[in-house]
Amino acid sequence: MNPKIGNLLYAGKAKDVYKTDDPKRVIVKFRDDITAGDGVKSEKMVKKGFYNSLISSKFFEVLENAGIKTQYIELIEPGYMLCKKLDMLPLEVITRNIAAGSLLKKFPFKTRQELNPPVIQMDYKNDEYHDPMLNDSITIALGLADQEQLDIIRDITLKINSVLKDFLLSKNILFPDFKIEYGFDSSGNIVLGDEISPDTCRFWDSKTCEVLDKDLFRKGDSGVMDAYVKVASLILSEKDIKKWKIEL
Ligand code: UDP
């Protein structure tokens, strides 16, 4: 592989991060593991890493083209993404356009209620505490970020939501909600990191409302991988499909 993959830096639930020869760059390997419920439910799904790396790369490219800074440099080959090394913030920044999932369990929203303006929620990324919902005071008191950084994160997140929502709608996909993570690059800028994939977003077919994301796995339904492949087939260009010899 070029650039050469170095030692393992960090292993997450579905991705590994490796060093490269350049201290400012890492290789993110998308694994085939799929987990839910703080990792309590865990399985392997053949080719999930392959498709999620392609889907995430596509979204990062769309965002870079819209002027949003991301950690993405290039897809070396499916499964392996070359990225800027970030110092990650332990925040799960969730944006909601349609009420679904835990929001319906915690608050009296109606199922599929439209949320306009979108709802932004930040959770503390910490399995031991089960990712509790934060507010700005708690985030600042914990020393996770300051007010200015939180305001910047909200601004970038709203822009990301607007760019991706429009892009997805043009591909006949609704975007009820998604989770993103940020980190600091070597110059101290707040940069979008992690992934954007059916593992971390809700995607619904805009014509049929068919679920095309990890909710299928959470509920124990079949056809999880077929849904991920369908997302890839809807968003990737003919050029991407030919380049990576993707079988859809
Ligand atoms: N999400 C995620 N990781 C988490 C929690 C949520 O990627 O640890 C994503 C999830 O896929 C969905 C959005 O954030 O797209 C909102 O999730 P929600 O709070 O509804 O939680 P859920 O009920 O999906 O666990």
Boltz pocket constraint, residues with backbone or C-beta under 6 A from the ligand:
constraints:
  - pocket:
      binder: B
      contacts: [[A, 92], [A, 94], [A, 95], [A, 100], [A, 101], [A, 102], [A, 103], [A, 131], [A, 177], [A, 178], [A, 179], [A, 198], [A, 199], [A, 200], [A, 201], [A, 202], [A, 214]]
      max_distance: 6.0
